[in-house]
Structure formats: C-alpha cells, structure tokens
C-alpha cells in the first residue's frame, strides 16, 4: 500500500476552509483502494471531530456519514483483530505510552499492518515516539 491517511488528513479534507484542506484533498483524491488506506478507527475519530466542532463548523450526523461513505468508497479500511489490538496495548504499556497517544499507536499499527509506505498526518509529533518503524514512514501531505 502506498499511502495511509490518518484522522488529521481526513478532517482537513472534510472542511473546505481548513488551513490544510488543499493538500489534504489532493492527497485523498489521488488514491484509490489499491493505493490508499486508513484505519477503521479513523472513521470514528473523524465522525467525533466533525460532529463535535463548536458553532457553524459542527457537521450534522448525516453530513459526516456522507463524507465517511466517500472515504469507505475511496480508501481501503484497515482494522485490527482482538489479538493485534491487545498487542498494541501491551506494547504501549511497555513503552510508557498513555492517554491519547494510545489511539495514535492503534492507528500506526494499522498503517504497519497495511505495509503502507507512507503514513500521512498533520500531527507528526504524535507519532514520532512510536518507534522508528512508524517515524520513518511519517510525512505531511
């Protein structure tokens, strides 16, 4: 798999006035299921972010689901089975990873499972502490 797009890229793709919209939507549109993927968990994160924004930026559930349907049609979804999921948690505990970075570890493991050459994110700092196998794949769109 060429590219893995994380939640930050999907959120920027959704919002036309987001500061990272243009490079994010170009990245999103340049991939198909054969070349691009995302974590199934990123769908939940994206839904949570866009429906939880304050004021005029809050998307309705229907708007969010319409966009996530487009994501499902364009990108391959990668999920962890129960053994893989628990191994990530064991690794996080062993490495002292706690809090929200745990979710980044789950997302990174999906990128590794897909053997994605590049993990695209606007939050590179969140992923750099997850080891060289992850850090070496990080890039902003």
C-alpha positions in Angstrom: 0.0 0.0 0.0 1.4 3.4 -0.9 -0.4 5.7 1.5 -2.1 5.7 4.9 -4.2 8.8 5.7 -4.8 9.5 9.4 -7.7 11.3 11.0 -6.0 14.7 10.7 -5.8 14.4 7.0 -9.5 13.2 6.7 -10.7 16.1 8.9 -8.8 18.6 6.8 -10.2 17.0 3.6 -13.8 17.4 5.0 -13.5 21.2 5.8 -13.1 23.4 2.7 -11.8 26.3 4.8 -9.3 24.2 6.8 -5.8 25.5 6.6 -4.6 22.1 5.3 -7.6 21.4 3.0 -5.9 21.8 -0.4 -3.0 19.4 0.2 -5.3 17.0 2.1 -8.0 16.8 -0.5 -5.3 16.4 -3.3 -3.8 13.5 -1.3 -7.3 12.0 -0.7 -8.4 12.2 -4.3 -5.0 10.9 -5.7 -5.6 7.5 -4.1 -7.9 4.5 -4.6 -8.5 1.3 -2.6 -5.5 -0.1 -4.4 -3.1 2.6 -3.3 -4.5 4.3 -0.2 -5.9 3.2 3.2 -6.9 4.4 6.6 -7.8 2.8 9.9 -11.4 1.8 10.6 -10.8 3.6 13.9 -10.1 6.9 11.9 -13.8 6.8 10.7 -14.9 7.0 14.4 -12.4 9.8 15.2 -13.4 11.8 12.1 -17.1 11.4 12.9 -16.4 12.5 16.5 -14.4 15.6 15.4 -16.6 16.9 12.7 -19.9 16.4 14.7 -18.3 17.8 17.8 -17.0 21.0 16.5 -18.4 24.2 18.0 -20.8 26.5 16.2 -21.0 26.7 12.4 -18.2 24.2 12.0 -20.2 21.4 13.5 -21.4 18.9 10.9 -24.7 17.0 11.2 -24.5 13.3 11.6 -25.9 12.9 8.0 -23.1 15.2 6.6 -20.5 13.2 8.5 -21.8 9.9 7.3 -22.0 11.1 3.7 -18.3 12.0 3.8 -17.3 8.8 5.6 -19.1 6.9 2.9 -16.9 8.6 0.4 -13.9 7.6 2.5 -15.0 4.0 2.5 -15.5 4.0 -1.3 -12.1 5.5 -2.0 -9.7 4.0 0.6 -9.2 0.5 2.0 -10.1 0.3 5.6 -7.7 -1.5 7.9 -8.8 -2.9 11.2 -7.0 -4.8 14.0 -8.3 -8.1 15.3 -8.6 -8.7 19.0 -5.1 -10.2 19.3 -3.4 -7.4 17.3 -5.4 -4.8 19.3 -4.2 -6.2 22.7 -0.6 -6.5 21.5 -0.7 -2.7 20.7 -1.9 -2.1 24.3 0.8 -4.3 25.7 3.4 -2.5 23.7 2.0 0.9 24.7 2.2 -0.1 28.4 5.8 -1.4 28.0 6.9 1.8 26.2 5.2 4.1 28.7 2.6 5.3 26.2 -0.5 6.6 27.9 -3.5 8.8 27.2 -4.5 9.9 23.7 -1.2 8.6 22.2 -2.7 5.1 22.7 -5.1 5.9 19.9 -2.2 7.0 17.7 -0.5 3.7 18.5 -3.5 1.8 17.3 -3.7 3.9 14.1 0.1 3.4 13.5 -0.3 -0.3 13.9 -3.0 -0.3 11.2 -0.6 1.5 8.9 2.1 -1.1 9.6 -0.4 -3.9 9.0 -1.2 -2.4 5.6 2.5 -2.2 4.9 1.9 1.5 4.0 5.0 3.1 2.6 3.9 6.5 4.0 1.7 7.5 6.9 0.3 10.9 6.1 -0.6 13.1 9.1 -0.6 16.7 10.1 0.3 15.5 13.6 3.8 14.1 13.1 4.8 14.8 16.7 2.1 12.5 17.9 3.6 9.5 16.1 7.3 10.1 16.4 7.5 8.4 19.8 6.0 5.2 18.5 9.3 3.8 17.2 11.5 4.0 14.1 9.2 1.7 12.0 6.5 4.4 12.4 8.6 7.5 12.4 10.4 6.6 9.2 7.1 6.5 7.3 5.7 9.9 8.6 5.0 12.7 6.1 2.7 15.6 5.9 0.6 15.7 2.7 
